Amino acid sequence: MQSLPLGFRMTGLRCGIKPAADKLDLTLIVADEDATAAGVYTQNLVYAAPVAIDRERTPSRRARAVVVNSGNANACTGQRGLDDARRMAQVTAEAIGVEAEQVLVMSTGVIGQFLPMDKIEAGVRNAASQLGHTGEDFVLAARGICTTDKSHKIATREFQLAGRTVRIAGMAKGAGMIGPRMATMLAVIMTDARLEPIDAQYALSEAVNESFNCISVDGHMSTNDTVLLLASGAAMDEPLPSSEGFVFFRELRELCVELAKQIPDDGEGASHLMCIHVRGCICDADARRIAQTVAESPLVKTAVAGNDPNWGRIVSAAGYAGVSFDPDRLELRLNGTLLYRDGAPQPFDDPAVSRSMRESRETRIELNLHLGGAEANFWASDLTHEYVRINADYRT
């Protein structure tokens, strides 16, 4: 792991929200000085109390902390839920000596249950006394935000910017209720670059659009999804010059893509990561629409789960995506093998393609419309019996 951004301390611990004794359920990330903050949130009309709070507080140049609980979404909980989210911020502020308005709040878990505030308040005070800046602290924080995830999800970057060494580190969670814009996924990204709030918000929004908005497990948009960016500025004396903005954005986007891909790869019950690349389109929006339609087709997902190169399902899904194209010019490759072109199936070794799917975690689906130069990538999990079992048993 590369070194972490300067100016942050963090930890994760168990406060007792989750019944399992080995599951962490609270994370605290603290900026040593005022940090620039930006956020991108769910587009679901039904959104959780923490989302409402954080929308009011970003973008900002005065953020000092992010507190996260897992195991309870604090969504659809009315005024009490809003009061509890504000109380989480207040308790955190008191524990680290800042103002409540400088604290951002995130929650994830079961919808429609009230937070056990006694456990959370004790957990926050505990966490405030255990903050650190090591790789171990980073992993603990990443574990504290997980729910049905099989593993924590982290990524780091280190690069030169305006003559200084700059770092970005991010953690994310999500394995189910995942669909574009965004899904029950949380991510916190930290950097020691010095950013103005408007620049941080623009960079994060664009990076999310090319990463977290291009993933799907089940196409179900959550009430809680949030991506936060905190910039401490500890590695730079002056704000990032506009001439270097593209360098920072490139690194941020790549980190977001790395984190985002880990989510469907860890999708509930997933046996494959579907990597869908659509090109040759008139515009990027058309390419993404087709890629998303293919990614969210239950028939495509189950074919991939069964290692079945059933190309007809893929071509059919592309055809109902709402994008105009000539089917006779469409080309489809699966794991590099040409399956369909010129409006007709192409000869291929069915058992060999099936074997390539079975032997690799990633299944690559490539579609070319031969209309223009626009393209898009999309990542999704397949759909297995295990996904059904996990979600049927989620509350029981």
N, C-alpha and C positions, 0 to 999 in steps of 0.2 A: 504494500500500500504506500502511495506517495504521501508526503507530509500534508497535514491538514492546514486549512486557512488560518492565518493568525487572527487573534482577537475574539476567539470563541472558546467556551467551555461547555461540556455537555455530559449527560449520563442517562441511563435507563435503569429502571428497577421494577420490582413487583410491589404494588400497593394493595392488591387483593380484589380487583375488579373481576378478573378471570378466576374460575374455580381451580384450574390446574396450578399446582404449586411451583412448577418449573417455567411458567409463562410470565414474562415481563409485561407490564401494562401501563407504564407511565414513563414519559421521556421529557427531559428538560434541556433546552439549549439556550445558553446565555451569551450575549455579546458584552464584552468588557466595557465598551463605550457605545454611544449612540450609533446605530447602524441604519443604513438605507434598507427599506423593505418594500417588496412588491409581491403581489399575489394574483393568481388566476384561479377561478372557482367554478364549481358546477354550474351548468345552465339549467338544471332541473328547477322547475317552479316550486317544488317542495324541497327546501334546503334547511340544513341543520342550524341550530343556534350558533355554533362557532363560526360558521360561514358568514352569518349576519354580522357578527362582531368584527371579524377580520376584514370584511368589505369596507367597514367604516374606518379602519385603521391603516389601510394601504391604498396607494403608495404613501410612504412616509420616510423621513430622514431621522426618526427618533426611536426606532424599535430597539428593544433591549432583550427580549426573550420570546421563545416559543415553548408553550407547554402543550403536551399531547397525551391524551389517554386513549387506550385501546380496549375493546371489549364492550363498549357502550357508545353509540353514535350521538347521543343527545340530540336526536332528530325527532320531529313531531312531538315535542314535549312542551309546547306552549310557552307561556310567560315564565313558568318555573325553569324551563330549559335555558332561556335567555339569562335569567338571574343566576343560574348555576354556572353558565359560561363566563359571565362577568365575575363571579366569585372565584373561579379558577384563576382568572387574570389577577384579581386583587390579592389572593393568597400568594401567588407567585411573586407579584411586585413587592409585597411585604417581606418575603423570604430573601430576596436579592437586593432590596433597597432601591427600587425604582418606582415610577408611577404606573398605575394599572393600565393606562392608555398606551403604554409602551410594550405591553405584553400581547402577543398573538396566541390564539387558542385553536386547537384542533382536536377532533374526536372521531373515532371510528369503531364500528361494532354493530350490535343489534339496535334496530330502530324502534322507537316508541317506549323506551325504558328510561326512567330518571337516573341521573348519576348518583352513585353512592358518595356523596360529597365528604363525609367523614374520612373515608379511605383516601380519596383524592387529596384532601387538604393535608393529611399526614404524609402522604407520598410526596407531595410537592416540597414540604419542609425537609423531608429526608433527602430528596434529590438535591436540594440547594446546598447541602453539606457534603455532597459527594462529587461535585463537578470536577471534570478534568479535561485535558487536551491531548490525551494519548489515543492511539489506534483502538485500544481496548474500550475507552470511553465512547468512541465513535460507534463501535459495534454494539455496545450496550444500548446506546440511544436508538440505533437502527432496529434493534430487537424489540424495544419498548413500544414501537408503533404498529407492530404486526398483529394480524388477527388469524385468518386461516392460512396465511403464508407458510410454506414449508421451510423457507429460509429468508433471512434478512436480505435486503437489496441495497448495495452501496456502490458508489463510483467516485473516482477522484481524478483531478487533472492538475498539472503543474506546467507553466509556460511563461515565456517572457512577454512583458507588456510595458511599453513606454520605458524600457530600460530596467524594469524591476521584475523579480520573480513573483508571479501571482499564482494563487492556488484556488481551485474550486473543488468542493466536496459535496456530495448529495446522498441522501437516503430516501428510500421510497417503500411503500407497502401497497399490496393489492394482489388478490388472487381470484376473486369472484366479484360479481356485480361490476364488471369492467366493460365499458363501452365508450366510444369517443365523446369528448367534451363533458367531462372526462370520465370518471367512474369512481367506484368506491376505492379510490386510491389517494394516498397522501404522499407528498414529497416535500422535503425541506432541503434547500440548496444554500450553501454558504460559500462566500468568496471573500478574500481580503483585498480585492480591487476596490477602488473608491468610485462610486457611481452616484450620479444624481438620480432622484426618485423617478423622474420621467424617463430617463434612459434605462433604468433597471426594469421599469414596468414594460417598456417596449421590447427590450431584449427577452424578458421572460415570456411575454405573450407570444412572440414569434417562435421562440424555442419550443414552447409547449405545443404550438400548432403543428410542428413538424415531428413531434415525439409522442407525448402523452395523449394527444388527440388523434393518434394514428395506431391505437392499440385496441384490442377487444378480446374479452374472454367469452362473455355471453350477451354483449350488446345492451346491457342494462345500466342506465345512467343513475348514479347514486345521488344521495342527498348531501353528501359530505365532501366530495372530492375537492382537494385544495393542493396547489403547488405554491410554496413560498420561497422567495429569494431574499437572503440577508447579505448585505455587503458591508463589512466592517471598515474597509479602507485602510486597514493596518499595514498593508504592503506598499502604499502609495501616499505621497505627500499632497498631491493635487488630484482633482477629479480626472477620470479617464478622458484623454483628448479624443475628439471625434474621429481623428485620423486612425486611432487604434481600436475604434469600436467594433469593426468587423472581425478583428482577431478575437476579442472577448466573446462576441456572439458566436463565432465558429466553435470555440471551446465549450461554451455553455450549451449550444445545440447538441454537440457530440456527447456531452455528459448526459443530457436529458434523454437522448436516443438510447444510450447504454442502459440507463435506469429503466426507461420505458419498456425495452425489450425483455427485461428480466421479469416483468409483471405477467404477460401472457405465457412466458416460458415456465413460470411457476403457477400458472392458472390451475384452479381447483380441478383435480383429476387429470390434468393434461399429460398426454404422452408425446405430443409433438408441438413445436413452435412453427406455425405457418408464417413464412416470410413471402409476402405478396408484393410483386413489383409490376406495376402497370405503366407502360410507356406508349409513345406514339399517339398521344392525345392532343386535342386542340388546346386544352387548358389544364392547369394543375387540378382544378376542382373536378373536372370530368374524370381524370385519372384516379383521384382519391375516392370519388363516388363508386367507381367500379371496384376498386380494391377493397373498400369497406363492405360492399355488397357481397363480394366473394367471401370475405373473411367471416361475415356473420351468417352465411347460409348454413343451417343445420345439416343439410345434405352434404355440403362440401366438408364441413367439420367432421362428420361421422365417417365419410370416406377416407379422410386422412387418418383418423383414429384407427381404421381398419386396414391401413396400408394399401388402400385400393386406388389405383390410378384411374378413377372414374371421371375422365375428362369432360364428359357430357354435363355433369353437374356444374363444373366451373364455367363452361361456355354458356350454359343456360343462365347462371347467376349474372354473368356479365351482361347478358341480353336484357335482363329486367332491371338493370341499375338506373335506367332513366337517361342514359347517354346515347346519343345517336351515333351509330357507326355502321360500316359495311361488314356483315358477318363473313363475306368472302375474302376480306383482307385481314381478318383476325388470325393471330398466331398464338399458340399456347405451348409452353414448355413446362415440364414438371421435373424438378431436379436435373435440369439441363437437357432432358430428352424431348424432342419435338413430338407432340401428340396430335396437333390439329393445325391445319393451314389450308388456305384457298377454299374454305367452306367444306372441308372434308377431313376425315381422320387420316392420319399418317401412319405408315407401318412402324411398329415399335415392339420391343420385347417386353410384354406385360409383366412376366415374372421378375425380370431384371429391375424394372422401375419399382415394382412393389417391394423388392428386396432393398433397394436404395432408400425407400421410405422407412422400412422397418429398422434398418441399421443406422439411421441418422436421427438425432433429435429434431433437426430442422428439416422442414419440407418446403422447398422453394417453388413457388408458383409464379410464372412469368407470362404476362399477356402483352402483346403488341398490337395496337389498332392500326398502325401505319397511316395515321392521319396528320400528325404534327410532332412537335418536339417536347411536349409536356409529359411529365411522369410523376409518379407518387409511389411511396413505400407504405406498407401497412403490415402490422404484426398481430397475430392472433393465436390462441390456443385451439386445439382440436376439441372434440366433445366426446367424452367417454362415459361408461357406466359409473365410474367413480365420481364424476361431477354430480350426477343425479343423487348418488348416495350422500355425498357431503352436504348438499343443499336440502335434501329431504330430512336429514338428521340435525340440521344446524342448531335448532333451539332445543332439541331433545337429547 
